[in-house]
Amino acid sequence: MTALWTETTVEEATNGRSTAPFSASGVQIDSRFVQPGDLFIAIRGAKQDGHAFIDNAAEAGAAAAVVAKDWADKYADRATLTPLHVVDDTFDALYDLARSARARTHAKLAAVTGSMGKTGTKDGLATALAVDGPVHATSGNQNNMYGLPLTLARLPEDAAFGVFEIGMDHAGEIEPLSALLRPHLAIITTVAPVHLEFFESVEGIADAKAEIFAGLSPDGVAVLPRDNAHFPRLKAKAAEQGIRTIITFGTHAEADFRLIDAMTTASGTEIMASIFGKRFLYRHGIPGIQWATNSLAILAAVHGLGGDYRRASDTFMSMQAGAGRGKQTAIALPAGGNATLIDESYNANPDAVRAALAVLDMAAGSAGGRRLAVLGDMRELGPNAPQMHAGLADAVISHKVDRLFCCGPHMEHLAQALEGRVDTMHAAKSTGLIQALTDTVGPGDVVMVKGSLGTNMKPIVEAMLDLDAAARE
């Protein structure tokens, strides 16, 4: 295997010094995830100092550790890991490695941001591009000031493509990451009222997402959501950066990659599209209109990077939603029969909740059971949070939810809005819903769990999986 980093290349990148030769096959900043051969960078964070875990990294098989000079001057002789690479600042060293990796690569790089669908679009694009060459992509959602440079520092020299997710919850966070990455193509999946706690308006969110254009050259490509109310604003921001090529997707009549129709079934979605005016039919393995829309963004990006979108579309058939992001699981019940769990527990905002309720409606219609929705608070919505939660009532009713279980102070407003119209239970915390839900669920029922990460919906998912495990004993 070709070394990702050696003492020589790390010295050139960081202007540091190594105490002995080494060859590293990966890069890690968390000792808990170190694999044999990794280069461990001891980052000093707000809560933890990575230097305290150098011995842990050594025990896990790290090839070397990047350490700060002030630490090395005091403790290097006590470290069990050799060699060490000594720098002035380890956080700066992480970015130095990222810049060096970017400078040496010949890969075409894509950046993905948006209020919803970032990770699914990133993963789907990585899969679609793989038919044309080796792809390196963000692991999970490592999309912040640590995750993006770490992903870039891991970029293999032989990669043909790189797909990078960039996230934010405050203005000014995306611009430096885009400038570091310097992508050839940037996707904005959508702009929605997410993180409004930190913005005065959704227009401010649009501007923050548009920071992704900062790293694009005029020859770069912007892939934008044509249906979004803020499309003109995004387009203008791209033009300000001198970007000449914009490819659009959505249901809008002027979209380059236009969704004509999407028929959702329990096993996936049949999609009819118009691509630059020509009809194109393909299938996606995950049910839901949002996956159809995201797939068009992916095909647009493949085209923008010079790939064959027709061949790329074949990869969609095998795609499955991940845990917390729409994964569907058959749950055996102790009393007999099966229910279906739709795990949307990773995050939530108003648009995403509505999309998840639509999938619940469809899935229950196919299964012939009841629609049981479990919703937790949507975080970071600012002063309008009560109204935005209560405003979900129309979607709960239109998608024929048979019983709603909800938790958190904001979801109480939804419970009140549905009083007398939908059988609803509210609890202060997610754990307060578990017993009632597990007592209620029956054969054929479909349970959809969704809420912001901070609302802690995972125990509900785990309780449903425990039902399955108990039934199979």
C-alpha positions as CSV (number, residue, x, y, z in Angstrom):
1,M,0.0,0.0,0.0
2,T,1.3,3.5,-0.9
3,A,1.9,5.6,2.1
4,L,-0.5,8.5,2.6
5,W,2.1,10.4,4.7
6,T,5.7,9.9,5.6
7,E,8.0,11.9,7.9
8,T,9.4,13.7,4.9
9,T,6.0,14.8,3.4
10,V,4.7,15.8,6.8
11,E,7.8,17.8,7.5
12,E,7.4,19.6,4.1
13,A,3.7,20.3,4.8
14,T,4.0,21.5,8.4
15,N,7.6,22.9,8.7
16,G,7.9,20.6,11.8
17,R,10.5,18.0,12.6
18,S,10.2,14.2,13.1
19,T,12.1,12.3,15.7
20,A,12.3,9.2,13.5
21,P,11.1,7.9,10.1
22,F,7.5,6.7,9.8
23,S,4.9,5.8,7.2
24,A,1.3,6.5,7.8
25,S,-1.7,5.1,6.0
26,G,-4.4,7.3,7.6
27,V,-4.9,10.4,9.7
28,Q,-6.9,10.6,13.0
29,I,-7.6,13.2,15.7
30,D,-9.6,11.0,18.0
31,S,-7.6,8.3,19.8
32,R,-10.8,6.2,20.1
33,F,-10.9,5.6,16.4
34,V,-7.2,5.2,15.6
35,Q,-6.4,2.2,13.3
36,P,-3.0,0.6,12.9
37,G,-0.8,2.8,10.7
38,D,-2.7,6.1,11.4
39,L,-1.0,9.4,12.0
40,F,-2.5,10.7,15.2
41,I,-2.7,14.5,15.6
42,A,-3.0,15.6,19.2
43,I,-5.5,18.5,18.8
44,R,-6.1,20.8,21.8
45,G,-9.9,21.3,21.9
46,A,-12.2,23.2,24.2
47,K,-12.8,20.2,26.4
48,Q,-10.0,17.8,25.7
49,D,-6.3,17.9,25.0
50,G,-5.3,15.2,22.5
51,H,-1.8,15.0,24.0
52,A,-3.4,13.2,27.0
53,F,-4.3,10.3,24.7
54,I,-1.0,9.7,22.9
55,D,-0.4,6.5,24.8
56,N,-3.9,5.3,23.8
57,A,-3.1,6.1,20.1
58,A,0.1,4.1,20.5
59,E,-1.7,1.1,21.9
60,A,-4.1,1.2,19.0
61,G,-1.2,1.0,16.6
62,A,-0.7,4.6,15.5
63,A,2.4,5.0,13.2
64,A,3.3,8.4,14.8
65,A,1.9,11.4,16.6
66,V,1.9,15.1,15.7
67,V,2.5,17.0,18.9
68,A,3.0,20.6,20.0
69,K,6.5,21.8,20.8
70,D,5.7,23.0,24.3
71,W,4.4,19.6,25.1
72,A,7.3,17.8,23.5
73,D,9.8,19.9,25.4
74,K,8.3,18.6,28.7
75,Y,6.9,15.1,28.0
76,A,8.4,13.6,24.8
77,D,10.7,11.3,26.8
78,R,7.6,9.9,28.6
79,A,5.6,9.1,25.5
80,T,5.3,5.4,24.6
81,L,4.7,6.3,21.0
82,T,7.7,6.8,18.7
83,P,8.2,8.6,16.5
84,L,6.8,12.0,17.2
85,H,6.4,14.9,14.8
86,V,6.8,18.2,16.6
87,V,5.1,21.4,15.4
88,D,4.3,24.8,16.9
89,D,0.5,24.2,16.8
90,T,-1.2,20.9,16.1
91,F,-4.5,22.5,14.9
92,D,-2.5,24.5,12.3
93,A,-0.7,21.3,11.4
94,L,-4.0,19.6,10.6
95,Y,-4.8,22.4,8.1
96,D,-1.2,22.3,6.7
97,L,-1.7,18.6,5.9
98,A,-5.0,19.4,4.3
99,R,-3.5,22.1,2.1
100,S,-0.7,19.9,1.1
101,A,-3.1,17.1,0.2
102,R,-5.1,19.5,-1.9
103,A,-2.0,20.8,-3.7
104,R,-0.8,17.4,-4.7
105,T,-4.1,15.8,-5.8
106,H,-5.4,15.5,-9.4
107,A,-8.9,14.5,-8.2
108,K,-12.0,16.4,-9.1
109,L,-13.5,17.7,-5.9
110,A,-17.2,18.3,-5.1
111,A,-18.5,20.1,-2.0
112,V,-22.0,19.6,-0.6
113,T,-24.0,21.9,1.7
114,G,-27.6,22.7,2.4
115,S,-30.3,22.8,5.1
116,M,-31.3,19.2,4.4
117,G,-30.1,16.2,2.5
118,K,-26.3,17.0,2.8
119,T,-25.2,13.6,3.9
120,G,-27.5,11.6,1.7
121,T,-26.5,13.6,-1.3
122,K,-22.8,13.3,-0.4
123,D,-23.1,9.6,0.0
124,G,-25.1,9.2,-3.2
125,L,-22.7,11.3,-5.2
126,A,-19.7,9.3,-4.0
127,T,-21.5,6.1,-5.0
128,A,-22.5,7.5,-8.4
129,L,-19.0,8.7,-9.2
130,A,-17.4,5.4,-8.2
131,V,-18.4,4.0,-11.6
132,D,-15.8,6.3,-13.2
133,G,-12.9,6.0,-10.7
134,P,-11.7,5.8,-7.1
135,V,-13.7,8.1,-4.8
136,H,-12.7,9.6,-1.5
137,A,-15.6,11.1,0.6
138,T,-16.4,12.5,4.0
139,S,-17.0,9.8,6.6
140,G,-20.4,10.2,8.2
141,N,-21.0,13.9,8.7
142,Q,-17.5,15.1,9.6
143,N,-18.2,18.4,8.0
144,N,-17.0,21.1,10.4
145,M,-13.8,23.0,11.1
146,Y,-12.2,19.7,12.2
147,G,-13.9,17.2,10.0
148,L,-13.3,18.8,6.6
149,P,-9.5,19.4,6.9
150,L,-9.3,15.8,8.4
151,T,-11.1,14.4,5.4
152,L,-8.9,16.4,3.0
153,A,-5.7,15.3,4.8
154,R,-6.9,11.7,4.2
155,L,-7.3,12.2,0.5
156,P,-5.3,9.5,-1.4
157,E,-3.1,10.6,-4.2
158,D,-4.7,8.1,-6.6
159,A,-8.3,9.3,-6.0
160,A,-10.1,10.4,-9.1
161,F,-12.9,12.2,-7.2
162,G,-13.4,13.6,-3.7
163,V,-16.8,14.4,-2.2
164,F,-16.8,16.7,0.8
165,E,-19.7,17.7,3.1
166,I,-19.6,21.1,4.6
167,G,-22.0,22.1,7.4
168,M,-22.6,25.2,9.5
169,D,-24.9,26.7,12.1
170,H,-23.4,30.2,12.1
171,A,-22.5,32.6,9.4
172,G,-18.9,32.6,8.4
173,E,-18.2,28.9,9.0
174,I,-18.4,27.7,5.4
175,E,-16.3,30.3,3.6
176,P,-12.9,29.3,5.1
177,L,-13.6,25.6,4.6
178,S,-14.5,26.2,0.9
179,A,-11.4,28.3,0.5
180,L,-9.3,25.4,2.0
181,L,-11.0,22.8,-0.2
182,R,-11.1,24.8,-3.5
183,P,-13.7,22.4,-5.0
184,H,-14.4,22.1,-8.7
185,L,-18.1,21.9,-8.1
186,A,-20.4,22.9,-5.2
187,I,-24.0,21.7,-4.5
188,I,-26.5,23.5,-2.3
189,T,-29.3,21.0,-1.7
190,T,-31.8,23.5,-0.3
191,V,-32.3,26.5,1.9
192,A,-34.8,26.1,4.8
193,P,-35.5,27.6,8.2
194,V,-32.8,25.7,10.1
195,H,-30.6,27.2,12.7
196,L,-32.8,30.3,12.8
197,E,-31.8,30.7,16.4
198,F,-28.5,32.0,15.0
199,F,-29.9,34.0,12.1
200,E,-32.2,37.0,11.7
201,S,-33.9,35.5,8.6
202,V,-33.9,32.6,6.2
203,E,-32.2,35.0,3.7
204,G,-29.3,35.0,6.1
205,I,-29.2,31.2,6.0
206,A,-29.1,31.4,2.2
207,D,-26.2,33.8,2.3
208,A,-24.3,31.5,4.7
209,K,-24.9,28.5,2.4
210,A,-23.7,30.6,-0.5
211,E,-20.3,30.9,1.2
212,I,-19.6,27.6,-0.4
213,F,-18.9,29.5,-3.6
214,A,-15.8,31.2,-2.0
215,G,-13.5,28.4,-3.0
216,L,-14.8,27.9,-6.6
217,S,-12.9,29.4,-9.5
218,P,-14.8,31.0,-12.4
219,D,-14.4,27.7,-14.2
220,G,-16.2,25.9,-11.3
221,V,-19.7,24.6,-11.4
222,A,-22.6,25.5,-9.0
223,V,-25.5,23.0,-8.7
224,L,-28.5,24.9,-7.3
225,P,-32.1,24.0,-6.2
226,R,-34.3,25.8,-8.8
227,D,-37.5,25.3,-6.8
228,N,-36.2,27.1,-3.7
229,A,-37.5,30.5,-3.0
230,H,-34.0,31.7,-2.5
231,F,-32.7,30.5,-5.8
232,P,-32.3,34.0,-7.3
233,R,-30.3,35.0,-4.2
234,L,-28.0,31.9,-4.5
235,K,-27.6,32.5,-8.3
236,A,-26.6,36.1,-7.7
237,K,-24.1,35.1,-5.0
238,A,-22.5,32.6,-7.5
239,A,-22.3,35.3,-10.1
240,E,-20.5,37.6,-7.6
241,Q,-17.8,34.9,-7.4
242,G,-17.6,35.0,-11.2
243,I,-18.9,31.4,-11.6
244,R,-20.1,31.0,-15.1
245,T,-21.7,27.5,-15.1
246,I,-24.8,26.9,-13.0
247,I,-26.8,23.7,-13.3
248,T,-30.2,23.6,-11.7
249,F,-32.4,20.8,-10.4
250,G,-36.0,20.5,-9.1
251,T,-39.6,20.5,-10.3
252,H,-39.4,24.0,-11.8
253,A,-40.1,24.2,-15.5
254,E,-36.7,25.8,-16.1
255,A,-34.7,23.3,-14.1
256,D,-32.0,21.6,-16.2
257,F,-32.5,18.3,-14.3
258,R,-36.3,18.5,-13.8
259,L,-38.5,16.1,-11.8
260,I,-41.6,15.3,-13.8
261,D,-43.0,12.6,-11.6
262,A,-42.1,10.3,-8.8
263,M,-44.0,7.3,-7.8
264,T,-43.1,6.1,-4.3
265,T,-43.6,2.5,-3.2
266,A,-42.5,0.5,-0.2
267,S,-39.4,-0.7,-2.0
268,G,-38.3,2.6,-3.6
269,T,-39.2,5.4,-6.0
270,E,-39.8,5.4,-9.7
271,I,-38.6,8.7,-11.2
272,M,-39.4,10.4,-14.5
273,A,-37.1,13.3,-15.2
274,S,-36.4,15.7,-18.0
275,I,-32.7,16.3,-18.4
276,F,-31.8,19.2,-20.6
277,G,-35.2,18.7,-22.2
278,K,-35.0,14.9,-22.8
279,R,-37.1,12.4,-20.9
280,F,-35.2,10.0,-18.6
281,L,-36.6,7.2,-16.4
282,Y,-34.8,5.6,-13.5
283,R,-35.4,4.0,-10.1
284,H,-34.1,4.9,-6.6
285,G,-33.9,2.3,-3.9
286,I,-35.2,4.6,-1.1
287,P,-38.8,5.7,-0.9
288,G,-39.6,9.4,-0.6
289,I,-39.9,12.4,-2.9
290,Q,-36.9,14.0,-1.1
291,W,-34.7,11.2,-2.4
292,A,-35.9,11.8,-5.9
293,T,-35.0,15.5,-5.7
294,N,-31.6,14.7,-4.2
295,S,-30.9,12.2,-6.9
296,L,-31.4,14.9,-9.5
297,A,-28.8,17.0,-7.7
298,I,-26.5,14.1,-7.8
299,L,-26.9,13.5,-11.5
300,A,-26.4,17.2,-12.1
301,A,-23.1,17.0,-10.2
302,V,-22.0,13.9,-12.1
303,H,-22.6,15.8,-15.3
304,G,-20.9,18.9,-14.0
305,L,-17.8,16.9,-13.2
306,G,-17.7,15.4,-16.7
307,G,-19.3,12.0,-15.9
308,D,-22.1,10.0,-17.5
309,Y,-25.3,10.7,-15.5
310,R,-27.1,7.8,-17.3
311,R,-24.6,5.3,-16.1
312,A,-24.5,7.0,-12.6
313,S,-28.3,6.6,-12.3
314,D,-27.9,2.8,-12.2
315,T,-26.2,3.1,-8.8
316,F,-29.4,4.5,-7.2
317,M,-31.2,1.1,-7.4
318,S,-29.0,-0.4,-4.7
319,M,-29.0,2.6,-2.3
320,Q,-30.5,2.2,1.2
321,A,-31.1,4.8,3.8
322,G,-28.8,4.8,6.8
323,A,-29.6,4.7,10.5
324,G,-31.2,7.9,11.7
325,R,-31.7,9.0,8.1
326,G,-34.8,7.0,7.0
327,K,-33.7,3.4,7.5
328,Q,-36.6,1.0,7.5
329,T,-36.4,-2.1,9.7
330,A,-38.9,-4.9,10.1
331,I,-39.6,-5.3,13.9
332,A,-40.8,-8.6,15.1
333,L,-43.3,-8.2,18.0
334,P,-43.3,-10.4,21.1
335,A,-47.0,-11.0,20.8
336,G,-46.6,-12.0,17.1
337,G,-46.6,-10.3,13.8
338,N,-44.3,-7.5,12.6
339,A,-44.2,-3.7,12.6
340,T,-42.0,-1.4,10.5
341,L,-39.6,1.1,12.1
342,I,-38.6,4.2,10.0
343,D,-35.6,5.7,11.8
344,E,-35.4,9.4,11.1
345,S,-33.9,10.1,14.5
346,Y,-30.7,12.0,13.4
347,N,-32.2,15.5,12.9
348,A,-35.3,17.5,12.1
349,N,-36.7,20.7,10.7
350,P,-40.2,21.6,9.5
351,D,-39.6,20.6,5.9
352,A,-37.9,17.4,6.8
353,V,-40.6,16.4,9.2
354,R,-43.3,16.9,6.5
355,A,-41.3,14.7,4.1
356,A,-40.9,12.0,6.8
357,L,-44.7,12.1,7.5
358,A,-45.3,11.6,3.7
359,V,-43.1,8.5,3.8
360,L,-44.9,7.2,6.9
361,D,-48.2,7.7,5.1
362,M,-47.0,5.7,2.1
363,A,-45.4,2.9,4.1
364,A,-48.4,2.4,6.3
365,G,-50.7,2.4,3.2
366,S,-48.6,-0.5,1.8
367,A,-48.4,-2.4,5.0
368,G,-52.1,-2.0,5.9
369,G,-51.4,-0.9,9.4
370,R,-51.6,2.3,11.5
371,R,-49.4,5.3,11.2
372,L,-47.6,6.0,14.5
373,A,-45.5,9.2,14.4
374,V,-43.0,9.9,17.1
375,L,-41.7,13.5,17.0
376,G,-39.2,15.3,19.1
377,D,-38.5,19.0,19.3
378,M,-36.9,20.7,16.3
379,R,-34.0,22.7,17.7
380,E,-32.5,26.1,16.8
381,L,-35.6,27.6,15.2
382,G,-35.5,30.8,17.2
383,P,-38.4,32.8,18.5
384,N,-40.9,31.4,16.0
385,A,-40.3,27.8,17.2
386,P,-43.7,27.5,18.9
387,Q,-45.6,28.5,15.8
388,M,-43.4,26.3,13.5
389,H,-44.1,23.3,15.7
390,A,-47.8,24.0,15.8
391,G,-47.7,24.5,12.1
392,L,-47.0,20.8,11.5
393,A,-50.6,20.0,12.5
394,D,-51.8,20.2,8.8
395,A,-49.2,17.6,7.8
396,V,-50.0,15.3,10.6
397,I,-53.6,15.4,9.6
398,S,-53.2,15.2,5.8
399,H,-50.9,12.2,6.2
400,K,-53.5,10.4,8.3
401,V,-51.4,9.8,11.4
402,D,-53.4,7.5,13.7
403,R,-51.5,8.3,16.8
404,L,-48.9,10.9,17.6
405,F,-46.3,10.6,20.3
406,C,-44.3,13.8,20.8
407,C,-41.8,15.1,23.3
408,G,-40.1,18.4,24.3
409,P,-41.4,21.8,25.3
410,H,-41.9,23.0,21.7
411,M,-43.8,19.9,20.6
412,E,-46.3,20.6,23.3
413,H,-47.6,23.4,20.9
414,L,-48.2,20.7,18.2
415,A,-50.0,18.6,20.7
416,Q,-52.3,21.5,21.6
417,A,-52.9,22.3,17.9
418,L,-54.1,18.7,17.4
419,E,-56.3,18.5,20.5
420,G,-59.5,16.8,19.6
421,R,-58.3,15.9,16.1
422,V,-55.6,13.3,16.5
423,D,-54.9,10.9,19.3
424,T,-51.8,12.5,20.8
425,M,-49.5,11.9,23.8
426,H,-46.9,14.4,24.9
427,A,-44.0,13.9,27.3
428,A,-41.2,16.2,28.5
429,K,-38.5,13.8,27.3
430,S,-38.2,11.1,24.7
431,T,-37.9,8.4,27.3
432,G,-41.3,9.3,28.6
433,L,-42.8,8.0,25.4
434,I,-41.2,4.6,25.3
435,Q,-43.6,2.5,27.4
436,A,-46.7,3.9,25.8
437,L,-45.3,3.4,22.3
438,T,-44.2,-0.2,22.9
439,D,-47.5,-1.0,24.5
440,T,-49.4,0.4,21.5
441,V,-47.5,-0.9,18.5
442,G,-49.2,-3.9,16.8
443,P,-48.8,-6.0,13.7
444,G,-48.7,-4.1,10.5
445,D,-48.1,-0.7,12.2
446,V,-45.5,1.7,10.9
447,V,-43.6,3.7,13.5
448,M,-41.7,6.8,12.3
449,V,-39.2,8.4,14.7
450,K,-37.9,11.9,14.1
451,G,-36.4,14.8,16.1
452,S,-33.4,17.0,16.4
453,L,-30.2,15.3,17.6
454,G,-30.3,17.3,20.9
455,T,-33.8,16.0,21.6
456,N,-32.4,12.5,22.0
457,M,-34.8,10.3,20.0
458,K,-32.3,7.4,19.9
459,P,-33.7,5.6,23.0
460,I,-37.0,5.3,21.3
461,V,-35.3,3.6,18.3
462,E,-33.4,1.4,20.6
463,A,-36.6,0.4,22.4
464,M,-38.2,-0.7,19.2
465,L,-35.1,-2.7,18.3
466,D,-35.2,-4.3,21.7
467,L,-38.8,-5.4,21.0
468,D,-37.5,-7.2,17.9
469,A,-34.6,-8.8,19.8
470,A,-37.0,-10.0,22.5
471,A,-39.4,-11.5,20.0
472,R,-36.6,-13.4,18.3
473,E,-35.2,-15.0,21.4
